[in-house]
Protein backbone atom coordinates (compact mmCIF):
# COMPACT_ATOMS: atom_id res chain seq x y z
CA UNK A 1 0.00 0.00 0.00
CA UNK A 2 1.42 3.33 -1.08
CA UNK A 3 -0.82 6.32 -1.49
CA UNK A 4 -0.91 10.08 -1.14
CA UNK A 5 -3.95 12.17 -0.31
CA UNK A 6 -4.94 15.76 -1.07
CA UNK A 7 -7.92 17.25 0.78
CA UNK A 8 -9.37 20.69 0.28
CA UNK A 9 -12.38 22.81 -0.49
CA UNK A 10 -13.77 23.71 -3.89
CA UNK A 11 -11.20 25.45 -6.13
CA UNK A 12 -8.51 25.07 -3.45
CA UNK A 13 -5.96 23.71 -5.93
CA UNK A 14 -6.04 20.14 -4.63
CA UNK A 15 -6.58 18.54 -8.05
CA UNK A 16 -3.78 20.60 -9.61
CA UNK A 17 -1.28 19.58 -6.93
CA UNK A 18 -2.30 15.93 -7.19
CA UNK A 19 -1.92 16.08 -10.97
CA UNK A 20 1.53 17.65 -10.63
CA UNK A 21 2.58 14.78 -8.36
CA UNK A 22 1.33 12.31 -10.97
CA UNK A 23 3.14 14.21 -13.75
CA UNK A 24 6.47 13.79 -11.94
CA UNK A 25 5.87 10.03 -11.79
CA UNK A 26 4.89 10.03 -15.47
CA UNK A 27 8.11 11.81 -16.45
CA UNK A 28 9.99 9.08 -14.58
CA UNK A 29 8.37 6.52 -16.88
CA UNK A 30 5.37 5.37 -14.89
CA UNK A 31 1.97 5.06 -16.58
CA UNK A 32 -0.82 7.14 -15.00
CA UNK A 33 -4.56 6.49 -15.02
CA UNK A 34 -6.96 9.21 -13.88
CA UNK A 35 -10.31 8.03 -12.53
CA UNK A 36 -13.18 10.53 -12.67
CA UNK A 37 -16.77 10.03 -11.55
CA UNK A 38 -18.73 13.04 -12.76
CA UNK A 39 -21.93 12.36 -14.67
CA UNK A 40 -21.77 14.50 -17.83
CA UNK A 41 -25.50 13.94 -18.33
CA UNK A 42 -26.31 16.14 -15.30
CA UNK A 43 -26.01 19.40 -17.22
CA UNK A 44 -24.04 21.09 -19.98
CA UNK A 45 -22.00 23.26 -17.63
CA UNK A 46 -20.79 20.22 -15.67
CA UNK A 47 -19.97 18.40 -18.92
CA UNK A 48 -17.83 21.39 -19.97
CA UNK A 49 -15.98 21.24 -16.64
CA UNK A 50 -15.16 17.58 -17.24
CA UNK A 51 -13.83 18.35 -20.72
CA UNK A 52 -11.76 21.27 -19.42
CA UNK A 53 -10.13 19.02 -16.82
CA UNK A 54 -9.28 16.53 -19.56
CA UNK A 55 -7.55 19.23 -21.58
CA UNK A 56 -5.32 20.20 -18.64
CA UNK A 57 -4.02 16.64 -18.22
CA UNK A 58 -0.93 15.39 -20.05
CA UNK A 59 -1.78 13.40 -23.18
CA UNK A 60 0.07 10.41 -21.72
CA UNK A 61 -2.51 10.10 -18.93
CA UNK A 62 -5.29 7.58 -19.49
CA UNK A 63 -8.71 8.77 -18.29
CA UNK A 64 -11.16 6.27 -16.78
CA UNK A 65 -14.71 7.61 -16.63
CA UNK A 66 -16.17 5.54 -13.84
CA UNK A 67 -19.52 7.14 -13.00
CA UNK A 68 -21.48 3.99 -13.86
CA UNK A 69 -19.16 1.59 -12.03
CA UNK A 70 -16.69 3.17 -9.57
CA UNK A 71 -15.15 -0.13 -8.45
CA UNK A 72 -14.11 -0.91 -12.02
CA UNK A 73 -11.24 1.60 -11.79
CA UNK A 74 -9.07 -0.76 -9.75
CA UNK A 75 -9.23 -3.45 -12.42
CA UNK A 76 -8.77 -1.05 -15.35
CA UNK A 77 -5.79 0.76 -13.78
CA UNK A 78 -3.91 -2.49 -13.22
CA UNK A 79 -0.42 -1.74 -11.91
CA UNK A 80 -0.36 1.84 -13.20
CA UNK A 81 -0.31 4.89 -10.96
CA UNK A 82 -3.95 5.64 -10.16
CA UNK A 83 -5.12 9.22 -9.60
CA UNK A 84 -8.62 9.30 -8.09
CA UNK A 85 -10.25 12.69 -8.65
CA UNK A 86 -12.18 12.84 -6.51
CA UNK A 87 -13.50 10.83 -3.57
CA UNK A 88 -16.63 12.97 -3.10
CA UNK A 89 -17.61 12.32 -6.73
CA UNK A 90 -17.00 8.60 -6.23
CA UNK A 91 -19.31 8.64 -3.21
CA UNK A 92 -21.90 10.54 -5.24
CA UNK A 93 -21.73 7.95 -8.03
CA UNK A 94 -22.09 5.10 -5.53
CA UNK A 95 -25.04 6.83 -3.85
CA UNK A 96 -26.71 7.38 -7.22
CA UNK A 97 -26.40 3.67 -7.96
CA UNK A 98 -28.10 2.80 -4.68
CA UNK A 99 -30.84 5.40 -5.26
CA UNK A 100 -31.56 3.77 -8.64
CA UNK A 101 -31.52 0.26 -7.13
CA UNK A 102 -34.09 1.33 -4.55
CA UNK A 103 -36.07 3.44 -7.06
CA UNK A 104 -35.76 6.38 -4.71
CA UNK A 105 -37.71 9.35 -6.05
CA UNK A 106 -36.77 11.94 -3.42
CA UNK A 107 -33.49 12.54 -1.61
CA UNK A 108 -35.45 14.08 1.26
CA UNK A 109 -36.28 10.59 2.48
CA UNK A 110 -33.29 8.44 3.38
CA UNK A 111 -34.06 5.44 5.54
CA UNK A 112 -31.52 3.47 7.52
CA UNK A 113 -31.34 0.59 5.05
CA UNK A 114 -30.44 2.83 2.12
CA UNK A 115 -27.89 4.82 4.15
CA UNK A 116 -26.33 1.54 5.33
CA UNK A 117 -26.08 0.22 1.77
CA UNK A 118 -24.37 3.42 0.55
CA UNK A 119 -21.91 3.26 3.46
CA UNK A 120 -21.19 -0.41 2.81
CA UNK A 121 -20.45 0.14 -0.90
CA UNK A 122 -18.33 3.23 -0.25
CA UNK A 123 -16.25 1.47 2.41
CA UNK A 124 -15.63 -1.40 -0.03
CA UNK A 125 -14.39 1.19 -2.53
CA UNK A 126 -12.07 2.77 0.05
CA UNK A 127 -10.80 -0.64 1.15
CA UNK A 128 -9.67 -1.23 -2.43
CA UNK A 129 -7.53 1.92 -2.17
CA UNK A 130 -5.87 0.53 0.95
CA UNK A 131 -5.32 -2.91 -0.62
CA UNK A 132 -3.83 -1.56 -3.84
CA UNK A 133 -0.09 -2.40 -4.10
CA UNK A 134 0.63 0.22 -6.78
CA UNK A 135 0.93 3.97 -6.24
CA UNK A 136 -2.37 5.76 -5.69
CA UNK A 137 -3.06 9.49 -5.43
CA UNK A 138 -6.41 10.41 -3.89
CA UNK A 139 -8.14 13.78 -4.10
CA UNK A 140 -10.97 14.44 -1.66
CA UNK A 141 -13.17 17.31 -0.56
CA UNK A 142 -13.24 18.87 2.89
CA UNK A 143 -16.98 19.44 3.27
CA UNK A 144 -17.14 19.89 7.03
CA UNK A 145 -16.38 23.61 6.90
CA UNK A 146 -19.62 24.51 5.15
CA UNK A 147 -23.17 24.83 6.48
CA UNK A 148 -24.97 21.75 7.78
CA UNK A 149 -27.07 20.27 4.97
CA UNK A 150 -30.85 20.64 5.21
CA UNK A 151 -31.48 17.12 3.88
CA UNK A 152 -30.81 13.71 5.50
CA UNK A 153 -29.02 12.57 2.33
CA UNK A 154 -26.76 15.62 2.41
CA UNK A 155 -25.87 15.13 6.07
CA UNK A 156 -25.15 11.44 5.50
CA UNK A 157 -22.89 12.35 2.57
CA UNK A 158 -20.86 14.90 4.58
CA UNK A 159 -20.59 12.64 7.64
CA UNK A 160 -19.47 9.59 5.66
CA UNK A 161 -16.92 11.48 3.58
CA UNK A 162 -15.55 13.14 6.71
CA UNK A 163 -15.06 9.81 8.49
CA UNK A 164 -13.40 8.24 5.45
CA UNK A 165 -11.10 11.27 5.04
CA UNK A 166 -9.93 10.80 8.63
CA UNK A 167 -9.29 7.10 8.09
CA UNK A 168 -7.41 7.54 4.81
CA UNK A 169 -5.26 10.43 6.04
CA UNK A 170 -4.20 8.30 8.99
CA UNK A 171 -3.13 5.44 6.70
CA UNK A 172 -1.66 7.49 3.82
CA UNK A 173 2.11 7.83 3.56
CA UNK A 174 1.60 11.42 2.39
CA UNK A 175 -1.41 13.62 3.18
CA UNK A 176 -1.97 17.32 2.51
CA UNK A 177 -4.66 19.85 3.31
CA UNK A 178 -4.78 22.27 0.38
CA UNK A 179 -5.77 25.89 0.97
CA UNK A 180 -5.38 28.54 -1.77
CA UNK A 181 -3.00 26.24 -3.69
CA UNK A 182 -0.79 25.79 -0.62
CA UNK A 183 -0.26 22.26 0.69
CA UNK A 184 -0.16 21.81 4.46
CA UNK A 185 1.49 18.53 5.45
CA UNK A 186 -0.94 16.65 7.71
CA UNK A 187 1.33 13.73 8.55
CA UNK A 188 3.49 15.78 10.90
CA UNK A 189 0.48 17.25 12.73
CA UNK A 190 -0.56 15.85 16.13
CA UNK A 191 -3.47 13.44 16.49
CA UNK A 192 -4.02 14.58 20.06
CA UNK A 193 -3.77 18.01 21.62
CA UNK A 194 -3.54 19.04 25.24
CA UNK A 195 -4.14 22.16 27.26
CA UNK A 196 -1.00 24.24 27.50
CA UNK A 197 -0.39 26.07 30.79
Secondary structure, 3 states (H helix, E strand, C coil): CEEEEEEECCCCCHHHHHHHHHHHHHHCCCCEEEEECCCCCCCHHHHHHHHHHHHHCCCCCEEEECCCCCCHHHHHHCCCEEEEECHHHHHHHHHHHHHHHCCCCCCCCCCHHHHHHHHHHHHHHHHHHHHCCCEEEEEEECCCCCCCCCCHHHHHHHHHHHHHHHHHHHHCCEEEEEECCEEEECCCCCCCCCCCC
